[in-house]
């Protein structure tokens, strides 16, 4: 019997612990682990809780912690800066040095603007791209192997360009013939994509240093734009920078450095470009659950506040815990934070601990306003229309895991809630209806 055979009321009885019979019946059909807690924003009153002290993987609900720490530590007006320096020899520019800041929003067009002072010039000395700000590998060792090189798990470096995503353009030809594919980062493509009457469906993956494409392209469909992230960041960065140099007719040989180097004494700052403020960057990233932005913020936070160089992502865990203790006076000794996005399954936190952070975080109004509302367009809550309208919440989702946390603001006494489901029997998408029904029952008044 399917989960759909049970009414929402029965699901609610399961979650509130009101009926052992219904709980047993549902677990036989859809076994899962549930942890949840809901209570007042002010004071210590808890309306309901279940396994709230068990450590669980929060998935993308971890982004609320990263966002709050970024607002509290870096500040809402913080801007990433990318700086261009140069030295002169016999009156002409000789060495060039670009200091990168880990800006997750840096684009090709911004780099064109940065390098305009060098337009039509030949650089006879060194042209150094400084990637030394982050000592960590571009890909966390804590993610699953299949995440690497995917559209949703880009490498993160001090040098980020165009979100470290490669766009592949696909266009149909005539039936039975190979479709035309190209990309915007200079990679070779091995294509097995045919123009077919079947619906358009193309899968991209890496094979060595080349992109492999398989699938079909329907001639009645408009051209497709697909994305994949580079498995190795340095070739991607070189291509992007060389493309900018070509546009500006700058001749130079690039050198990417990953170790800290001293700026030449006579180097002069030629130009600085700045990102938008965090107050502008974080809200859309929260709404769409942008892993890249929050992993970049994580590396910025741990790099800035660690007394020692951090060489692997998991070494940022004590830094994040110290920041949480400093800003929210919450001890999280046994929790674990190995990234900023929640993509890793190694992250762990109690529902109660996340609940307490959210309570303290409510005072950061920019954070609360950045959370999406149910039904809000172009957000992870766009299709969650059964949730109460006066909700500000963050979703979390990994294979077998679904979470929701945030605030119910519809009453005079706002509520805070966290609900996590793990190992929900397939199809796990059905766990969303369990979560949303629970939230509607408790916060829909």
LINNORDA-V301707 format. One record per pair of residues at least 12 apart in sequence whose C-alpha atoms are under 10 Angstrom apart, sorted by the first residue. I is the first residue (numbers start at 0). J is the second residue. If there is no record, write none. Layout:
I/J, I/J
This chain:
0/25, 0/27, 0/28, 0/29, 1/25, 1/28, 1/29, 2/25, 2/26, 2/28, 2/29, 2/426, 2/429, 2/430, 2/432, 2/433, 3/429, 3/432, 5/21, 5/24, 5/25, 7/432, 7/433, 7/435, 7/436, 7/437, 7/440, 8/436, 8/437, 8/440, 9/21, 9/22, 9/25, 10/22, 10/25, 10/432, 10/433, 10/434, 10/436, 10/437, 11/433, 11/434, 11/436, 11/437, 11/438, 11/439, 11/440, 11/441, 12/437, 13/25, 13/26, 13/433, 13/437, 14/33, 14/34, 14/35, 14/47, 14/48, 14/49, 14/433, 14/434, 14/436, 14/437, 15/35, 15/47, 15/48, 15/49, 15/437, 15/441, 16/47, 16/48, 16/49, 26/423, 26/424, 27/424, 28/423, 28/424, 28/425, 29/422, 29/423, 29/424, 29/425, 29/426, 29/427, 29/429, 29/430, 30/421, 30/422, 30/423, 30/424, 30/425, 31/399, 31/400, 31/420, 31/421, 31/422, 31/423, 31/424, 31/427, 31/430, 32/50, 32/55, 32/400, 32/419, 32/420, 32/421, 32/422, 32/423, 33/49, 33/50, 33/51, 33/53, 33/55, 33/401, 33/402, 33/418, 33/419, 33/420, 33/421, 33/422, 33/423, 33/434, 34/48, 34/49, 34/50, 34/51, 34/52, 34/53, 34/54, 34/55, 34/349, 34/350, 34/351, 34/402, 34/417, 34/418, 34/419, 34/420, 34/421, 35/47, 35/48, 35/49, 35/50, 35/51, 35/52, 35/53, 35/349, 35/350, 35/351, 35/354, 35/402, 35/403, 35/404, 35/416, 35/417, 35/418, 35/419, 35/420, 35/434, 35/437, 36/48, 36/49, 36/50, 36/51, 36/52, 36/350, 36/351, 36/353, 36/354, 36/404, 36/415, 36/416, 36/417, 36/418, 36/419, 37/49, 37/51, 37/350, 37/351, 37/354, 37/404, 37/405, 37/406, 37/407, 37/414, 37/415, 37/416, 37/417, 37/418, 37/438, 37/441, 37/442, 38/354, 38/358, 38/406, 38/407, 38/412, 38/413, 38/414, 38/415, 38/416, 38/417, 39/358, 39/406, 39/407, 39/412, 39/413, 39/414, 39/415, 39/416, 40/354, 40/355, 40/357, 40/358, 40/359, 40/361, 40/406, 40/407, 40/408, 40/412, 40/413, 40/414, 40/415, 40/416, 41/358, 41/359, 41/412, 41/413, 41/414, 41/415, 42/358, 43/355, 44/414, 45/414, 45/415, 45/416, 46/414, 46/416, 46/441, 47/416, 47/441, 48/350, 48/351, 48/416, 48/417, 48/418, 49/350, 49/351, 49/418, 50/349, 50/350, 50/351, 50/419, 51/348, 51/349, 51/350, 51/351, 51/352, 51/353, 51/354, 51/417, 51/418, 51/419, 52/348, 52/349, 52/350, 52/351, 52/352, 53/347, 53/348, 53/349, 53/350, 53/351, 54/333, 54/334, 54/335, 54/346, 54/347, 54/348, 54/349, 54/350, 54/351, 54/352, 55/334, 55/344, 55/345, 55/346, 55/347, 55/348, 55/349, 55/350, 55/400, 55/419, 55/420, 55/421, 56/334, 56/335, 56/341, 56/342, 56/343, 56/344, 56/345, 56/346, 56/347, 56/348, 56/349, 56/350, 56/395, 56/396, 56/397, 56/400, 56/401, 56/402, 56/419, 56/420, 56/421, 57/340, 57/341, 57/342, 57/343, 57/344, 57/345, 57/346, 57/347, 57/348, 57/349, 57/350, 57/353, 57/394, 57/395, 57/396, 57/397, 57/400, 57/401, 57/402, 57/403, 57/404, 57/417, 57/418, 57/419, 57/420, 57/421, 58/340, 58/341, 58/342, 58/343, 58/344, 58/345, 58/346, 58/347, 58/394, 58/395, 58/396, 58/397, 58/398, 58/400, 58/401, 58/402, 58/403, 58/419, 59/285, 59/288, 59/289, 59/290, 59/293, 59/339, 59/340, 59/341, 59/342, 59/343, 59/393, 59/394, 59/395, 59/396, 59/397, 59/401, 59/402, 59/403, 60/285, 60/288, 60/339, 60/340, 60/341, 60/342, 60/353, 60/392, 60/393, 60/394, 60/395, 60/396, 60/401, 60/402, 60/403, 60/404, 60/405, 60/417, 60/419, 61/293, 61/336, 61/338, 61/339, 61/340, 61/341, 61/342, 61/346, 61/347, 61/348, 61/353, 61/393, 61/394, 61/395, 61/404, 62/284, 62/285, 62/288, 62/289, 62/290, 62/292, 62/293, 62/294, 62/296, 62/297, 62/338, 62/339, 62/340, 62/341, 62/342, 62/393, 62/394, 62/395, 63/285, 63/293, 63/339, 63/340, 63/341, 63/353, 63/356, 63/357, 63/360, 63/366, 63/367, 63/370, 63/392, 63/393, 63/394, 63/404, 63/405, 64/293, 64/297, 64/319, 64/323, 64/336, 64/339, 64/340, 64/341, 64/353, 64/356, 64/357, 64/360, 65/281, 65/293, 65/294, 65/296, 65/297, 65/300, 65/319, 65/323, 65/336, 65/338, 65/339, 65/340, 65/341, 66/277, 66/281, 66/282, 66/284, 66/285, 66/292, 66/293, 66/296, 66/297, 66/339, 66/340, 66/360, 66/366, 66/369, 67/281, 67/323, 67/326, 67/356, 67/357, 67/359, 67/360, 67/361, 67/363, 67/365, 67/366, 67/367, 68/296, 68/297, 68/300, 68/319, 68/322, 68/323, 68/326, 68/327, 68/360, 69/277, 69/278, 69/281, 69/293, 69/296, 69/297, 69/299, 69/300, 69/366, 70/277, 70/278, 70/281, 70/363, 70/365, 70/366, 71/322, 71/323, 71/326, 71/327, 71/360, 71/363, 71/366, 72/300, 72/303, 72/304, 72/322, 72/326, 73/277, 73/296, 73/299, 73/300, 73/303, 74/276, 74/277, 74/278, 75/276, 75/277, 75/278, 75/279, 75/280, 75/281, 75/365, 75/366, 76/275, 76/276, 76/277, 76/278, 76/279, 77/273, 77/274, 77/275, 77/276, 77/277, 77/278, 77/279, 77/280, 78/100, 78/102, 78/272, 78/273, 78/274, 78/275, 78/276, 78/277, 78/278, 78/279, 78/280, 79/99, 79/100, 79/101, 79/102, 79/103, 79/104, 79/105, 79/272, 79/273, 79/274, 79/275, 79/276, 79/277, 79/299, 80/98, 80/99, 80/100, 80/101, 80/102, 80/105, 80/271, 80/272, 80/273, 80/274, 80/275, 81/97, 81/98, 81/99, 81/100, 81/101, 81/102, 81/105, 81/109, 81/110, 81/113, 81/158, 81/270, 81/271, 81/272, 81/273, 81/274, 82/96, 82/97, 82/98, 82/99, 82/100, 82/113, 82/114, 82/268, 82/269, 82/270, 82/271, 82/272, 82/273, 83/95, 83/96, 83/97, 83/98, 83/99, 83/110, 83/113, 83/114, 83/116, 83/117, 83/128, 83/266, 83/267, 83/268, 83/269, 83/270, 83/271, 83/272, 84/96, 84/97, 84/98, 84/127, 84/262, 84/263, 84/265, 84/266, 84/267, 84/268, 84/269, 84/270, 84/271, 85/97, 85/117, 85/122, 85/125, 85/126, 85/127, 85/262, 85/263, 85/265, 85/266, 85/267, 85/268, 85/269, 85/270, 86/124, 86/125, 86/262, 86/263, 86/264, 86/265, 86/266, 86/267, 86/268, 86/269, 87/124, 87/265, 87/266, 87/267, 88/123, 88/124, 91/120, 91/121, 91/122, 91/123, 92/117, 92/120, 92/121, 92/122, 92/123, 92/124, 93/121, 93/122, 93/123, 93/124, 93/125, 93/126, 93/266, 94/122, 94/123, 94/124, 94/125, 94/126, 94/127, 94/251, 94/263, 94/266, 95/117, 95/122, 95/123, 95/124, 95/125, 95/126, 95/127, 95/128, 95/251, 95/253, 95/263, 95/266, 95/267, 95/269, 96/125, 96/126, 96/127, 96/128, 96/129, 96/254, 96/262, 96/263, 96/266, 96/267, 96/268, 96/269, 97/113, 97/114, 97/126, 97/127, 97/128, 97/129, 97/130, 97/158, 97/255, 97/268, 97/270, 97/271, 98/127, 98/128, 98/129, 98/130, 98/131, 98/132, 98/157, 98/158, 98/262, 98/271, 99/128, 99/129, 99/130, 99/131, 99/132, 99/133, 99/156, 99/157, 99/158, 99/159, 100/129, 100/130, 100/131, 100/132, 100/133, 100/156, 100/157, 100/158, 100/159, 100/273, 100/295, 100/299, 101/130, 101/131, 101/132, 101/133, 101/155, 101/156, 101/157, 101/158, 101/159, 101/160, 101/292, 101/295, 101/296, 101/298, 101/299, 102/155, 102/156, 102/157, 102/158, 102/159, 102/160, 102/162, 102/273, 102/274, 102/275, 102/292, 102/295, 102/296, 102/299, 103/155, 103/156, 103/157, 103/158, 103/159, 103/160, 103/161, 103/162, 103/163, 103/274, 103/280, 103/291, 103/292, 103/293, 103/294, 103/295, 103/296, 104/159, 104/160, 104/161, 104/162, 104/163, 104/273, 104/274, 104/275, 104/280, 104/291, 104/292, 104/295, 105/158, 105/159, 105/160, 105/161, 105/162, 105/163, 105/272, 105/273, 105/274, 105/275, 106/159, 106/160, 106/161, 106/162, 106/163, 106/239, 106/274, 107/159, 107/160, 107/161, 107/239, 107/240, 107/242, 107/243, 108/160, 108/161, 108/243, 109/160, 109/161, 109/243, 109/272, 109/273, 109/274, 110/160, 110/239, 110/240, 110/243, 110/244, 110/272, 111/240, 111/242, 111/243, 111/244, 111/246, 111/247, 112/243, 112/247, 112/270, 112/271, 112/272, 113/269, 113/270, 113/271, 113/272, 113/273, 114/243, 114/244, 114/247, 114/249, 114/269, 114/270, 114/271, 115/243, 115/244, 115/247, 115/248, 115/249, 115/269, 115/270, 116/247, 116/269, 116/270, 117/244, 117/247, 117/248, 117/249, 117/250, 117/269, 118/244, 118/245, 118/246, 118/247, 118/248, 118/249, 118/250, 119/244, 119/245, 119/246, 119/247, 119/248, 119/249, 119/250, 120/244, 120/247, 120/248, 120/249, 120/250, 120/251, 121/248, 121/249, 121/250, 121/251, 121/252, 122/249, 122/250, 122/251, 122/252, 122/253, 123/250, 123/251, 123/252, 124/251, 124/252, 125/251, 125/252, 125/253, 125/254, 126/250, 126/251, 126/252, 126/253, 126/254, 126/255, 127/251, 127/252, 127/253, 127/254, 127/255, 127/256, 128/157, 128/158, 128/236, 128/237, 128/240, 128/253, 128/254, 128/255, 128/256, 128/257, 129/157, 129/158, 129/254, 129/255, 129/256, 129/257, 129/258, 129/259, 129/260, 130/156, 130/157, 130/158, 130/159, 130/233, 130/255, 130/256, 130/257, 130/258, 130/259, 131/156, 131/157, 131/158, 131/255, 131/256, 131/257, 131/258, 131/259, 131/260, 132/156, 132/157, 132/158, 132/257, 132/258, 132/259, 132/298, 132/299, 132/302, 132/303, 132/308, 133/155, 133/156, 133/157, 133/158, 133/257, 133/258, 133/259, 133/295, 133/298, 133/299, 133/301, 133/302, 133/303, 133/308, 133/309, 133/310, 133/311, 134/156, 134/157, 134/257, 134/258, 134/259, 134/298, 134/302, 134/308, 134/309, 134/310, 134/311, 134/312, 135/155, 135/156, 135/157, 135/257, 135/298, 135/302, 135/308, 135/309, 135/310, 135/311, 135/312, 135/313, 135/314, 136/154, 136/155, 136/156, 136/232, 136/310, 136/311, 136/312, 137/153, 137/154, 137/155, 137/156, 137/157, 137/158, 137/230, 137/231, 137/232, 137/233, 137/311, 137/312, 138/152, 138/153, 138/154, 138/155, 138/156, 138/230, 138/231, 138/232, 138/311, 138/312, 139/152, 139/154, 139/155, 139/294, 139/311, 139/312, 139/313, 139/337, 139/338, 139/342, 139/343, 140/311, 140/312, 140/313, 140/337, 140/343, 141/311, 141/312, 141/313, 141/337, 141/338, 141/342, 141/343, 141/344, 141/345, 141/346, 142/337, 142/338, 142/341, 142/342, 142/343, 142/344, 142/345, 143/342, 143/343, 143/344, 146/228, 146/342, 146/343, 147/205, 147/227, 147/228, 147/229, 147/230, 147/231, 148/164, 148/203, 148/204, 148/205, 148/226, 148/227, 148/228, 148/229, 148/230, 148/231, 149/164, 149/203, 149/204, 149/205, 149/226, 149/227, 149/228, 149/229, 149/230, 150/163, 150/164, 150/165, 150/166, 150/203, 150/225, 150/226, 150/227, 150/228, 150/229, 151/164, 151/226, 151/227, 151/228, 151/288, 151/289, 151/290, 151/291, 151/342, 152/164, 152/227, 152/228, 152/229, 152/289, 152/290, 152/291, 152/294, 152/340, 152/342, 153/165, 153/227, 153/228, 153/229, 153/230, 153/231, 153/232, 153/290, 153/291, 153/292, 153/294, 154/228, 154/229, 154/230, 154/231, 154/232, 154/291, 154/294, 154/295, 155/232, 155/291, 155/292, 155/294, 155/295, 155/296, 155/298, 156/232, 156/233, 156/236, 156/257, 156/294, 156/295, 156/298, 157/257, 157/295, 157/298, 157/299, 158/232, 158/233, 158/236, 158/255, 159/232, 159/235, 159/236, 159/291, 159/295, 160/235, 160/236, 160/239, 160/240, 161/236, 161/239, 162/228, 162/291, 162/292, 163/227, 163/228, 163/229, 163/232, 163/235, 163/236, 163/239, 163/291, 164/183, 164/184, 164/225, 164/226, 164/227, 164/228, 164/229, 164/235, 165/182, 165/183, 165/184, 165/185, 165/186, 165/225, 165/226, 165/227, 165/228, 165/229, 165/235, 166/181, 166/182, 166/183, 166/184, 166/223, 166/224, 166/225, 166/226, 166/227, 166/228, 167/180, 167/181, 167/182, 167/183, 167/184, 167/186, 167/188, 167/203, 167/210, 167/212, 167/223, 167/224, 167/225, 167/226, 167/227, 168/180, 168/181, 168/182, 168/183, 168/222, 168/223, 168/224, 168/225, 168/226, 169/181, 169/182, 169/192, 169/201, 169/212, 169/215, 169/216, 169/221, 169/222, 169/223, 169/224, 169/225, 170/192, 170/194, 170/216, 170/217, 170/218, 170/220, 170/221, 170/222, 170/223, 170/224, 171/192, 171/193, 171/194, 171/195, 171/199, 171/215, 171/216, 171/217, 171/218, 171/219, 171/220, 171/221, 171/222, 171/223, 172/193, 172/194, 172/195, 172/216, 172/217, 172/218, 173/193, 173/194, 173/195, 173/216, 173/217, 173/218, 174/193, 174/194, 174/195, 174/196, 174/216, 174/217, 174/218, 175/192, 175/193, 175/194, 175/195, 175/196, 175/215, 175/216, 176/192, 176/193, 176/194, 176/195, 176/216, 177/190, 177/191, 177/192, 177/193, 177/194, 177/195, 177/215, 177/216, 178/190, 178/191, 178/192, 178/193, 178/194, 178/195, 178/214, 178/215, 178/216, 178/217, 178/218, 179/192, 179/193, 179/194, 179/216, 179/222, 180/192, 180/212, 180/222, 180/223, 180/224, 181/224, 182/210, 182/224, 182/225, 182/226, 183/238, 183/239, 184/229, 184/234, 184/235, 184/236, 184/237, 184/238, 184/239, 184/242, 185/209, 185/234, 185/235, 185/238, 185/239, 185/242, 186/208, 186/209, 186/210, 186/229, 186/234, 186/235, 186/238, 187/208, 187/209, 187/210, 187/211, 188/203, 188/205, 188/206, 188/208, 188/209, 188/210, 188/211, 188/212, 189/203, 189/205, 189/206, 189/209, 189/210, 189/211, 189/212, 189/213, 190/203, 190/210, 190/211, 190/212, 190/213, 190/214, 191/211, 191/212, 191/213, 191/214, 191/215, 192/211, 192/212, 192/213, 192/214, 192/215, 192/216, 193/213, 193/214, 193/215, 193/216, 193/217, 194/214, 194/215, 194/216, 194/217, 194/218, 194/219, 195/214, 195/215, 195/216, 195/217, 195/218, 195/219, 196/215, 196/216, 196/217, 196/218, 196/219, 197/214, 197/215, 197/216, 197/217, 197/218, 198/214, 198/215, 198/216, 198/217, 198/218, 198/219, 198/220, 199/214, 199/215, 199/216, 199/217, 199/218, 199/219, 199/220, 199/221, 199/222, 199/223, 200/213, 200/214, 200/215, 200/216, 200/217, 200/223, 201/213, 201/214, 201/215, 201/216, 201/223, 201/225, 202/214, 202/215, 202/225, 202/226, 202/227, 203/225, 203/226, 203/227, 204/227, 204/228, 204/229, 204/230, 205/227, 205/228, 205/229, 205/230, 207/230, 208/229, 208/230, 208/231, 208/234, 209/229, 210/227, 210/229, 233/255, 236/255, 237/253, 237/254, 237/255, 240/253, 241/253, 277/296, 278/365, 278/366, 278/369, 279/369, 280/292, 281/293, 281/296, 281/365, 281/366, 281/369, 281/370, 282/365, 282/366, 282/367, 282/368, 282/369, 282/370, 282/371, 283/369, 283/370, 283/371, 283/377, 283/378, 284/369, 284/370, 284/378, 285/366, 285/369, 285/370, 285/371, 285/378, 285/379, 285/392, 285/393, 285/394, 286/369, 286/370, 286/371, 286/372, 286/375, 286/376, 286/377, 286/378, 286/379, 286/380, 286/381, 286/392, 286/393, 286/394, 287/370, 287/371, 287/376, 287/377, 287/378, 287/379, 287/380, 287/381, 287/393, 287/394, 288/340, 288/341, 288/378, 288/379, 288/393, 288/394, 288/395, 288/396, 289/340, 290/338, 290/339, 290/340, 290/341, 290/342, 291/339, 291/340, 292/339, 292/340, 293/338, 293/339, 293/340, 293/341, 294/312, 294/337, 294/338, 294/339, 294/340, 294/341, 294/342, 295/338, 295/339, 295/340, 296/338, 296/339, 296/340, 297/312, 297/315, 297/319, 297/336, 297/337, 297/338, 297/339, 297/340, 298/311, 298/312, 298/315, 298/338, 298/339, 300/315, 300/318, 300/319, 300/322, 300/339, 301/314, 301/315, 301/316, 301/317, 301/318, 301/319, 301/322, 302/315, 302/318, 303/318, 304/318, 304/319, 304/321, 304/322, 305/317, 305/318, 305/319, 305/321, 306/318, 311/337, 312/336, 312/337, 312/338, 312/339, 313/335, 313/336, 313/337, 313/338, 313/345, 313/346, 314/336, 314/337, 314/338, 315/335, 315/336, 315/337, 315/338, 315/339, 316/334, 316/335, 316/336, 316/337, 316/338, 316/346, 317/331, 317/332, 317/334, 317/335, 317/336, 317/337, 318/336, 319/331, 319/335, 319/336, 319/337, 319/338, 319/339, 320/332, 320/333, 320/334, 320/335, 320/336, 323/356, 326/356, 326/359, 326/360, 327/355, 327/356, 327/357, 327/358, 327/359, 327/360, 328/355, 328/356, 328/359, 329/352, 329/355, 329/356, 329/359, 330/352, 331/348, 331/349, 331/352, 331/353, 332/348, 333/347, 333/348, 333/349, 334/346, 334/347, 334/348, 334/349, 334/352, 335/347, 335/348, 336/348, 340/395, 341/395, 341/396, 341/397, 342/395, 342/396, 342/397, 343/397, 344/397, 344/398, 344/400, 349/417, 349/419, 350/404, 350/416, 350/417, 350/418, 350/419, 351/416, 351/417, 351/418, 352/417, 353/404, 353/405, 353/415, 353/416, 353/417, 354/404, 354/405, 354/406, 354/415, 354/416, 354/417, 354/418, 355/415, 355/416, 355/417, 356/415, 357/404, 357/405, 357/406, 357/415, 357/416, 357/417, 358/405, 358/406, 358/414, 358/415, 358/416, 361/405, 361/406, 361/413, 361/415, 367/391, 367/392, 367/405, 367/406, 368/391, 369/391, 369/392, 369/393, 370/390, 370/391, 370/392, 370/393, 370/394, 370/405, 370/406, 371/390, 371/391, 371/392, 371/393, 371/394, 371/405, 372/384, 372/386, 372/387, 372/388, 372/389, 372/390, 372/391, 372/392, 372/393, 373/385, 373/386, 373/387, 373/388, 373/389, 373/390, 373/391, 373/392, 374/386, 374/387, 374/388, 375/388, 378/393, 378/394, 379/392, 379/393, 379/394, 379/395, 380/392, 380/393, 380/394, 383/431, 383/432, 383/435, 384/435, 385/432, 385/435, 385/436, 385/438, 385/439, 385/443, 386/432, 386/434, 386/435, 386/436, 386/437, 386/438, 386/439, 386/440, 386/442, 386/443, 387/407, 387/408, 387/409, 387/435, 387/436, 387/438, 387/439, 387/440, 387/441, 387/442, 387/443, 387/444, 388/407, 388/408, 388/409, 388/439, 388/442, 388/443, 389/406, 389/407, 389/408, 389/409, 389/410, 389/442, 389/443, 389/444, 390/404, 390/405, 390/406, 390/407, 390/408, 390/409, 390/413, 390/414, 390/438, 390/439, 390/442, 390/443, 391/404, 391/405, 391/406, 391/407, 391/408, 391/415, 392/404, 392/405, 392/406, 392/407, 392/415, 392/416, 392/417, 393/405, 393/406, 393/417, 394/418, 394/419, 395/418, 395/419, 395/420, 396/419, 396/420, 396/421, 396/428, 396/431, 397/421, 397/427, 398/421, 398/422, 398/423, 398/425, 398/427, 398/428, 399/420, 399/421, 399/422, 399/423, 399/424, 399/425, 399/426, 399/427, 399/428, 399/430, 400/419, 400/420, 400/421, 400/422, 400/423, 400/427, 400/428, 400/430, 400/431, 401/418, 401/419, 401/420, 401/421, 401/422, 401/423, 401/427, 401/428, 401/429, 401/430, 401/431, 401/434, 402/417, 402/418, 402/419, 402/420, 402/421, 402/430, 402/431, 402/434, 403/416, 403/417, 403/418, 403/419, 403/420, 403/431, 403/434, 403/435, 403/438, 404/416, 404/417, 404/418, 404/419, 404/438, 405/417, 405/418, 406/442, 407/438, 407/439, 407/441, 407/442, 407/443, 407/444, 408/442, 409/442, 409/443, 409/444, 410/442, 410/443, 410/444, 413/442, 414/441, 414/442, 415/442, 416/438, 416/441, 416/442, 417/438, 418/434, 418/435, 418/437, 418/438, 419/434, 420/433, 420/434
